[in-house]
Amino acid sequence: MRKSAKSREPSPEETKASSGSLAAGRQVIRTAVATLPVSPGVYRMIDAKDRVLYVGKAKSLRKRVASYTNVSRLPNRLCRMIARTTRVEVVATHTEIEALLLEANMIRRLAPTYNILLRDDKSFPYILVTADHAWPQITKHRGARRRKGDYFGPFASAGAVNKTLAVLQRAFPLRSCSDGIFAGRTRPCLQFQIKRCTAPCCGRINESDYQRLVDETRDFLSGRNRQVQESLLARMQEASAAYEYESAAAYRDRMQALNLIQANQEINVTSVAEADVVAIHQDAGETCVQVFFFRAGCNYGNRAYFPVARGVEEPDQVLAAFLGQFYQNKEIPRQILVSHKIAERALIEEALSQHAGRRIRIHTPLRGDRRKLIDHAVGNARLALARKLSESAEQRRLLDRIAERLDLESTPRRIEIYDNSHISGSDAVGCMIVAGPEGFIKNAYRRYTTKTAGLADDYAMMREVLGRRFGRLLKDDPEHQGETWPDLVILDGGAGQLAVAAEVLADLGVHQVPLIAIAKGPMRNAGLERIHRPELPPLSLDPRDPVLYFLQRLRDEAHRFAIGTHRARRAKAGARSRLDEVPGVGRQRKRALLNHFGSASGVAEAGLADLEKVTGINRSVAKVIYDHFHTDE
């Protein structure tokens, strides 16, 4: 089982020695410079396959792009980029600030090869206190803020939100149920029994008292916690003086819950009301950026990012690129504290201010409490990067051992694992997961809705999935120059799946990709797996071999992803309620009906007069809905 050496970019020495390609790239840039304006804008370097290599902004497009023709002053990274450049495209802007914003947007969208890239830019969760219902709800929210209400955050993770909400509801027992469930309740739920809700659905609290709880919640989350605590203390003392000890105990418990929230803050930041603390640490050619979120004087958690910075980048350059991309789709605090001074601080401040619609300040504190925050964040970045490097080293050792056990000619850097999932052919899906030296590459996972639906034929599904995957690879990268070609393909199955995969690849003319199939042992016992390889006898590894554990992890992750995808499809199919079949009932009317009646069954059982009471449902539509569910009667 032979494997061709994986394609790679030339080394800096090879690139500089390859005067032909470098000279050609310089000539392309010289030709483009002749027609460029002196106005601000964004330029893109593009290779022969229309892939964007680099995106940059400029105060003067002509001067900035012309600087790339003087290769003796450029780092090796940019020399490699110029050698691959076959076209230059530009977008002129009115101001340099517009260029900076456009540059960050393009980098995030296009992911150019030679830019500093922020890969993990998921939206953050918030706490939402709704304002579109007579009895406001407190809940976790992620995504676009379309619902009317007050949003508090961001929090670093869903876990941080859940933890805060759990304690917050002990202090402010607001309802957390949806409007549909609220409308259908006839008696208090468990949340009321454990004193996490006041059961407004069943009239256990009047509207004015509930609104007071809502106002106190908003005040506390807005940073006015001292006023809230003083109010609770005064009411506790009044209740105690009036011998209302049960009420006094309830106020005491609420105060203790508030103290618990504040005691969980890792850093005392009373001097910082609203800020993000952004710190960077670099080691062994890797970079970690740690971000702490402070709102209303509270620490809302932190998150580590590992931007891709090809070549040696200075910390201030990485921070500047990070800030531009990070805040493209996130709320920007009034103050950003950074660990290193940024050369274009004023320009980035102005761009972020324009993006946020209010004044944003970027500051590098040198002393005092704010410097302690920076030092704390730098320490966390150092620890996070050390953990990542340690995990990466162990992962590389396991990949080396895989190459040794399977007789591969080189260590695999990209492993693709395939699995299928269905129930008697229904909701059939094929899935691919990817692993490499850094662990699982989740943004490379793929789902395939197979056309063999209704057929419980695992071989046909495998044939279709692999055919689509490698057919696309041959179309996009026939010369195997990119990094998306696998160095090893693992199948969840036995000799049959392996034979099908080998046949598919042979038909496509793909001969250099090693294949293995992992079959479960007798009685499906872990540790007794057999590894099937083309034209070789099955291989059994020692049950305690770390390589076997690693292969089991890969297979189990593929199985988890396939099962999860299959269940999601089944749930989505099940979510297609009977309302979807009613003519004239679109998304908004369906939502209104479900919110009013709580379920599709409730709509089906409703009378004509009840249907007419729903917002957006007139008499004619109500008649159509009623007739749809009562035709047989």
N, C-alpha and C positions, 0 to 999 in steps of 0.2 A: 504494500500500500504506500505508494510514493506521493509525495506532496511537494509541489513547486515552492520555491522560496517566496515569501510574501513580498509584494511590491512595497517600496519605501521611497520617501523623498531623498534626494541626494544630500550628502553632507555639505556643510558650508564650503569646505575645500573643493569638493566636486562641483558645486554650483559655480564657484568663482572660476574654476578651471574650464568649465563649459562656456567658453566665451561666446559661442554661437548663439545659444539660447538667451544668455544675458544681454548680448548685443542686440538681438532681435527685440527683446522686451524694451530696452532703452529706446530703440528706434520707434517702436509703437508709441511710447510716451512722448517722445520729441514731436512726432507728427500730430498727436492730440493737443499738445501745448500750443501749437501755432494757432489753433482755433478757439482756445479757451478764453473766457472773459476774465477781467480782473476783479469781478464782484465776488461776494461770499457764495458759498455753495457746498455741495457734497459730491465727492467723486467716488467711483467704483472701479476697481481693477478686476477684469474678467478674463478667464482663461479660454482655451480653444473649445471647451465643451460647455460654454456659457455658464460656468460656475463662478460665483462671485468670490474673489480671493480676499479682497480688502475693501473696507468702506472707511472713508475719512472725511473730515470737514475742513474747511479752509476759509480764512478771511479774504484771501485772493486765490481763486482757483488756479490761475495761470502760474503764480509764483510757487504755490504749494506743490502742484503736480510736477512742475519743472525740477523741483528739488530731488525727485526720484531718478533723474538722469545722472546725478553725481554719485555713483555707486560706492566710491571710495569712502564716503562719509556715512554710509548706511550700515546698519547691523546685518548680520548674516541672514536673519529671518526675512528682512525686506528684500535682500538680494535674491533669495529663493522665490519670493513673490513676483519680483520683476521678471525673472527668467520664465515664469509661466504666464505672464500677461500678454494677451493678444488684442485686447480692446480696452478702452477707457471710456466710461460714461459719466456724465455729470448732471447735476440738477442745481441750477442757480437759485439762490434765495435772496430776500431783501436784506437780511441782517445775518451777522455771525451767530446770533442766538437761535434764529430759525434753523440755521445749518446744524448747530449742535443738537437741537431737538430731533431734527430729521435723521441725523447720523445715528443717534441712539435707537431710534425707531427702526431704521434699516438693519442695524447690527442685530437687534433682537429678532427681527423677522427673517433675515436672510442667513444668519449664522455664518459669516465669512470665515474662511480657513485661517487667515492670519490676523484677525482681530482678537482682542481680549473678549471672551464670551462668558456671559452669565447664563449657565444652563438651567438652573433651578429658579424659576421666577413665578412660582405658584402664588395665587392670591391668598391673603391672610384671612382668618376668621375674625368675626366681630361679635359683640353682644348687641342684640337689637331689642329695644323696648318699643313695641309697635304703637302707632297712633291712628290706625285706621279701623278701630273697633271701640265700642263703648267700654269694654273691659280689656285694657292693654295686656299684651302677652310679652313675656321675656323669653328670648330664645337665642340660639346660636345662628349666625348668618355668615355665609360665604358667597362671594360673587357680586353681581351688579346690584346696586342699591335702588331697586325699583319700588320697594315697599315703603310706605310712609311711616316714619318713626325716627327715633334717635339711635345712632350707631356709636358704639364705644369700642375702641381698639386702635390699631390692630393688635391681636395676640399672636405670639410666635407659632402656636400650634393649636390644633383642635383639643389636645389634652389640656393645654393651659386654659382654654375657654371652658371646657367641661368642669375642670377643677374649681374655677372661679364661680361658675354658675351654681355648682352644688353647694358651696358655702354661702353664696349670695342669696339663695332662696331660703336659707335658714334665717337670714336677717330681714329679707324683704319677700315674704311668701306670696309672690305673684304667680299667676297661672302660666304654665309652660306648654299647655296643650294647644293643638291647632284650633282654628275657628270652627271647623267642621265637627270635631270631637266636642268642643265646648257647647255647641248648639244642641248636640244630641244627648248630653248628660242629664240624668234624672236623679242621681244621687252622687255624693262626693266620692272621689277616687282615692287610691292609696296615697297620693301626694298630700291630700288633706289629713289623712290619718297619721302620717309621719311629720306633720306640721311644716310641709314645704309649699303649701298652697292654702288659701283662705276660702276656697270653693265658691267663687262668685257665680259659677254656673248653677248652683243650687240655692242661691240667696243666703248663704251663710255670712255674708259681709255686705254692708250697704255701699252705695256708689261713692259717697264722699270719703269714707274710710279707706276704700280701695284706692281712690285717686290719691290720697295722702301717701299710701305706700308707693305708688308709682312715682310721685314727686320726690320722695326720699331716695328712691333707687336712682333716679336721674341725678339728683344732687350728689349722691355718693360717688357715682361713676364719673361725674364731672369734676371731682376733686374737692367738693365741699363736704368732706367727711367729718370735719370737726363740728360743723353746725349740726349735722345729722346726729352725731353721738351726743352732743349737748342736749338736743331735743329729746332723745330717747332717755337720757339720764334724768331729765326733769320730769318726764312722764312716769318713769319708774318710781321716783321719789313721791310723786303725787299719789300714785296708786297705792304705794306702801303706807303713806300717811292716812289714806282712806280705808285701810285694812283690806284692800283688794289685792291680796297676795298672789293670786293666780295671774292677774294681769301684770303685776310687778315682776313676777318670775318670767313671763313671756318677754317683757322688755329687756330683762337681764340677759336672757338667752340670745336675743337679737344683738345686743351689744357685744357679747362674747364672740358671736359669729363675725362681726365687723372687725374685732381685734384679731381674730384668726386670719382674716384676709390680709391685714396689714402686717401681721407677724411673719407671713410667708414671703414677704419681699426680701430678696437676697441682699439688696443694697439699700441703704437709707438715702433717698434722693429727694428730700424735701425741698432742696434748692432748684430742682429741675422739674418743671411742671409738664412740659411737652418737648420731647427730643428723641432722636435716634442716635445711638452711639455706634459708630462704624470704625472698627479697628482691623488692621491687617497684620498677618505674620507670614513670612516666607521661609521655606527650608527645603533643601534637596530638589530644587527646581519646581516645587509645588507652592500654591498660594491658598491661604484660608482667610476669608473676610468674615468677621463675627459682627452681627448686628444685634443690639439690645434696643427694645422698644419701651420708652417711658411715656406714660400718659397720665395726666391728672396726678402727678407725683407718685405713681405706682409703676412697678416694673412688670410689664406685660410679657416678659419672657425674652428669649434670644434664639437666634438661629445661625448656623454656620453655613457659609457658601464657599464653594471651591471653583472660582472662575478659571476658565481655560486660558492661560497666558502663554502662548507659544514663544519660545525664546526667553531670554532674560529681560524682565520688565522691572522698572523701578516701582517701589510701593506707591508713590504718589500717582504714577501713570495708571496703575491698576485701580486705585481708588477713584480716580477721575472717570475712567471708563465704567466702573461698577456703579457709581452714583447715577450716571446718565441712563443706564439700562434698568437699574433697579427700580427707579421711581417712574418709569414709563406708564405703569398700570397700577400704581399704588398711591395711597394718600401720603402727602408729604408733610412732615411736622414743621413747625415754625423754626426749629433749630436742629441742625445736624452737627454732632461733635465727631470729628475724625482724628485718627491717630497720627497722620502725617499732613504736613502742609502741601496743598495742591497748587500747582503753578497757575492754573486758570480758574482759581477759586471765584473771582468776581464774575467771570463769564458763566460758570456753572450756576452760581447763585441767581443770576439774572434769568437764566434759562429755566431753572426750577421755579422761580417766582412767577414767571410768565405762565408756566404750565399749571401751577397751583392756583393762580389768581390772587395771591397774597405774598407778602414779603417773606422770603426764606433766607436764613443765615447759616453759613457754614463756618465752623470755628474749630481751631486746634488748641485746646487748653494746655497750658504749660505747668500750672500749679493749682492747688486747692482741691475741693471736692470733685470738680468736674474732671480734673486730671486723674483722680483716683478711679473714676468711672472708666476712663480710657485705659488705664493700666489693667483694670479688672477685665475689660473686653479683650485686650491684647493677650492676657494670660489664658483666657478661654479659647482664643484663636490658636494659640500655641498648642494647647492640649488637644483640641479638635484635629489639628493637622498631624500631630504625633500619632493619634489613634488611626487616622486615615492611612498614614504612611505604614504603620505597623500592619494594618489589615491588608494593604496592598502588597507588602512584602510576603505575607503568608499566602495570599492568593497567587502570587507569582511562583512561589515554591510548589504549590499544588499543581499549577499548570505545567511546570517543569516535570513533575512526577507523572502527570498524565501522558506527556510526550514520551517519557521513558517506558511506561507500562504498555502503551499502545503502539510502540515502535514508530512514532512519528519522526520525521526528519528535523522538525524544529518545534519550538514551544508555541502552542496556539495562542493567539492574541484575541481572537473572536470565535466564540463557540455558539452555535445556534442549536437549540433544542426544540423539537416538534412534538406536539401531542394533539389528539382529537378528542372531542366530547360530544355525545348525543344520547338520546334515549330512543331506541328503536328507530333511529334515523331522523327523529324530529329535532328541530332547533339545532341542527348539526353545525359545529364550528371547528375549524382547525386553528391552532395557535402556534406561534413561534416566540420563544424568549431568547435573550442574548446575554452572554456572560463574557467577561474579559478580565484583564489584570486588576481592574478597579472594582470587580464584583459584578452584580447584575446591572445591565444597561437598560433600565426600564423604559427610557424614551425610544428604544429600538424595538420594543415588543410589538408584535403584529397579530391581528385577528383576521381570519379568513372565513367568510360566510360561504360555505361550500355549496355547489350546485347539485350535489348528490343528496339533497334533502329528501327524506322519506325512505332512503336506502340505508340499512344498517351495514354498510360496507366500509370497514376501516381502511382496506387497501385502496379503494377508489378515492376515498377522502385524502389519504396520504399522497396518492398520485396527483390529485388536483392541486393540493396545497404546494407541494414541492415544484410542480410544473409552473405554477403562477409565480412563486418566489424566484426561482432561478431563471425563468423566462424574462422576468423584469430586470434581474441583475445583468443578464446578457444584453438587454436592450440599453440599459443606462450606462453600463461600464463593461463593454465587451473585451477590453484589454486588461481587465483586472487591475486597474491603476488605483482605484479608491480603497477605502477601508471598510466597505460594506460586504466584501466577499468573506465568507466564513473560512476559518482554518480547520474547523472540525464540525461535523454535523452529527448530532445525537438524536436518535429516534426512541420514543417510548414504545417498545414492542420487541418482537423477536425476529427470527430469520425471515418470516414472510414480509414484514415491513421493510427489512433491510433489502430484500430482493427487489421490492417495488421501487424503493428509493434509488437503488443502483441502476435500475432500468430507466427511470426518468432522467437521471443525470446523463446516462450514456446516450439516450435519444437526443438530448440537448447538446451533446458534445462537450460536457463538463467532466473532465477526468482527473482534475488535480485536487478535488476536495475529499478528504478522508471521511468515511461513514462508519458509524457504529450504531447498534441497536441494543438497548438494555432491556432484557426480559426478566420479569419477576421470577423469583425462585419458587420451588414447590410450596403449595399452600400460600403463595404470595408472601412468603417470609422475607423480611428485610435481612440482607447479609448473604443471601444465597443467590443473588442475581447472576445471570450469565450474560457476558458481553459478546455479541455477535459481530464479526468483521468479515468483509468480503473475501472469499477464497481462503479463509483461515479458520481453524477450529475455534469453537467458542472458548472464551476466556473466563475463568472464575478467579476473583481476587480474594485474598484473605478477608474474612468478615471484619477484622480490626484495621484493615489497611485504610489510611486517611484518604487515599485516592478513591476508594469505594464510597466512603462517606461523602466525599465531594461530588461524585457522580450521582449519588442518591439525592443530594441537595438540588442539583441541577434538574434531575427528573421530577422531583417533587414540586419544584417551583413551576415547571412547565405544566404539571398536572393541576396545581392550584390555579394557575392562570386560565387554563382551559375550562376547568370546572366553574370558575367564577364567571367567565364569559358566557358559558352555556346557561348558567342559572340566571344571569342578567337578561339574556334573551328570553328565557322562559317567563321571567317576572314581567318583562316588557310586554310579552304576548298576553300574559294574564291580566296586565293592567289595561288592555284594550277592553274596556267595559262594554256592557250592553248599550250604553249611551252612544258609542261610536257608530252604531248601526242606525240611529235615529236621524232621518233626513232633517236638515235645517238646524241641527245642533252642532255648533262648532266648538272651538276651544273655550271661548269666554262663557258661552251658555252652559257648557258642560261643567266648568269650574263653579259657576253660580249655582247650578243644581246640586252638585256634590257638597258645596259649602252649606247649602240650606238643609238638605236631607241627610247628609253624612255618608251616603253610599248609593251605588247604582240600584241596589235592591230597594232602598227607601224611595227613590224616584219612581221605580216600577210600581210600588204599592200606593203611591200618592194619588189622591183624587184630583179631578179637574180643577176644582176651586183652589186646592193647595198649590198646584203647579202655577196658577196665575199669580200667586203672591210672590214668586221668585223674581228678583231683580233681572230685567232684561228678557223676561218671558211674557209675551202678550197672549191674548186669548187664542189666536190662531195657532201659534207655536205650541201652546199648552195642549190644544186639541190634538195636534199631530203626535206629541209625546204620549198623551194618554191613549190614543188609538193604537200606537205602536205596541204598547205593552198589554193592551186588552183586546187585541184583534180576535184571539181565540175565544174569548168570552162572549 
